[in-house]
Amino acid sequence: MKRWNPNLERRLERFPIPNLMKYVVAGQGIVFLLTLLWPSMIGSRIYWLITLQRSAILRGEIWRLVTFIFAPPPSSVIFIVFALYFYYLIGTRLETLWGKVKFNLYYLIGMLGAILAAFLTGYADNTYLNLSLFLAYAAVWPDEEVLLFMLLPVKMKYLAALDIALYAVQFIRGGASVRVTILLSLVNLFLFVGGDLLHTIRRDSKYWKTRRNFRKTMWK
């Protein structure tokens, strides 16, 4: 998406939702609180009603095509607070950089990928959609540092590399449904920031190659 069309942006200007991540994060927070406070009653029922299931959608429960983005990841209270805050920060910053039209389109394509994966495999969730946000941020700001465990400064590109490695293992070990879900849910990433990812990989590969050659020369 380096060749972003300004005319397209003007045509779509009235459709995007400003501060989109605010609503996504708020929705996930509400659902998490409901599952935390009333796990066997309201919470579990709501969680089941919003997930992306092909059989339920074909029965007419079309709201799932949107509501699946509000399903929070299963985790502890502390982790969910940091996770939602983190995704709010990276989402709003990407929207500030790209503009609301481009950011909404990025998120929409990720949603469509997850929906298509659900129709092909029977089920999908927003795990890889959330991952696409993180990887896009890391592609745009690879050298930005975050405090891991609130103590250890780590560059975004290294966290992204770790995530990619973990999901690569899932892709290799998982079945066809897992592979289809991963690929389709990350289409938006390749479309919008694929060039940035390749540039970062090539730059770092060149850096480490130069550093390795320098060390070999020093030891001779």
Secondary structure as UniProt FT lines:
FT   HELIX           6..12
FT   TURN            13..14
FT   TURN            18..19
FT   HELIX           20..37
FT   HELIX           39..43
FT   HELIX           44..50
FT   STRAND          52..53
FT   HELIX           54..58
FT   TURN            59..60
FT   TURN            62..63
FT   HELIX           64..67
FT   HELIX           68..70
FT   HELIX           77..98
FT   HELIX           100..121
FT   STRAND          123..124
FT   HELIX           127..140
FT   TURN            142..143
FT   STRAND          145..148
FT   TURN            149..151
FT   STRAND          152..155
FT   HELIX           156..173
FT   HELIX           176..185
FT   HELIX           187..219
//
